[in-house]
């Protein structure tokens, strides 16, 4: 038998801010989304005050001030680097590891290990290496580990295992909607049948679960019973579509400013496409005003390439033509984006009969690879396309309270004063 362990960073974004600001260890913290629009992360103090995830900042600003909360803009560079440090720390405990999300990792260990002691060791070592608090859950399946982690976090025990005894103890405490893999729609279906808790779910006959939730729900049910249905995904699966979009810092009325923002989206999407070794047949570009604007509009156009591509200049050239057909003078645009779809592995593309590969294609592909290598080493945006800049950069996102990139920028290294 093998055990799965889930390591979940507690209040991750808020905890990352506290690592370099020890003066905030007991101060309530809220982290805001792009353009400082909504609350997307909360310290425990903010959660206990009843401020909901996704709450518009302007609605809860006064309440946060009353709490004496420190408010930060979203700092993805810092959070992603701290996530990587946690991931590297966990590698010493098992070679079998899956980075499930920016703040969660699965490990698989042999039953020869004392899993309870190992879980405690993991929690202590991650905190020693990164100063980030984590919750650790373990079980004989991934779903059991996930639910044990949920219990560890909500009960503030920080480490918990899933067993028949534990399930009987906590089963009535966990709402069926908290079960990993049971969505909002299925939660309503189950509760209409009187299945309201984890214990109700596990004690329901297998045929009933299959009828109500079909195969995915049955797998979750079997995993909770201790029958493994999911293994670790050590190699991330290539994405079948890639979306890159963002709201503007301020409303935009000029086409060239909108194209600068759109170009930024395309550069990021193309970078992600190349990173997974894929090319795309189809690109959809969209722009829209705020739904609350008067007048408002929304437009999208799609182009299908005869030969799939991952070349940023080719995508930009096509997007510029599409934008010209969508743009309407007089409107205040609030958002742009690009969706790359019909994605296939670059190594499996068959050349077009009437468009043989040219030396230019090889040269540009090599250039894109060089740009990606430099940006990976020195930071995103070290080399960028000129069309992503504009004399009026008000389309760029608002980050009025962003913290320094302590771990990735020479100019923003923390200063120690003695």
Secondary structure as UniProt FT lines:
FT   STRAND          2..9
FT   TURN            10..11
FT   HELIX           12..19
FT   HELIX           22..24
FT   TURN            25..26
FT   STRAND          29..32
FT   HELIX           34..36
FT   STRAND          38..42
FT   HELIX           44..48
FT   TURN            49..50
FT   TURN            53..54
FT   HELIX           57..67
FT   STRAND          70..73
FT   HELIX           76..90
FT   TURN            91..93
FT   STRAND          97..101
FT   TURN            102..103
FT   STRAND          104..110
FT   TURN            111..112
FT   HELIX           115..130
FT   STRAND          134..139
FT   HELIX           142..154
FT   TURN            155..156
FT   STRAND          159..161
FT   HELIX           164..170
FT   TURN            171..173
FT   HELIX           176..178
FT   TURN            180..181
FT   HELIX           184..192
FT   TURN            193..194
FT   HELIX           198..203
FT   HELIX           206..224
FT   TURN            225..226
FT   STRAND          242..252
FT   HELIX           255..275
FT   TURN            276..277
FT   STRAND          278..289
FT   TURN            291..292
FT   STRAND          298..309
FT   HELIX           312..326
FT   TURN            329..330
FT   STRAND          333..345
FT   HELIX           346..348
FT   TURN            353..354
FT   HELIX           359..378
FT   TURN            380..381
FT   HELIX           386..388
FT   TURN            394..395
FT   TURN            400..401
FT   TURN            406..408
FT   HELIX           410..412
//
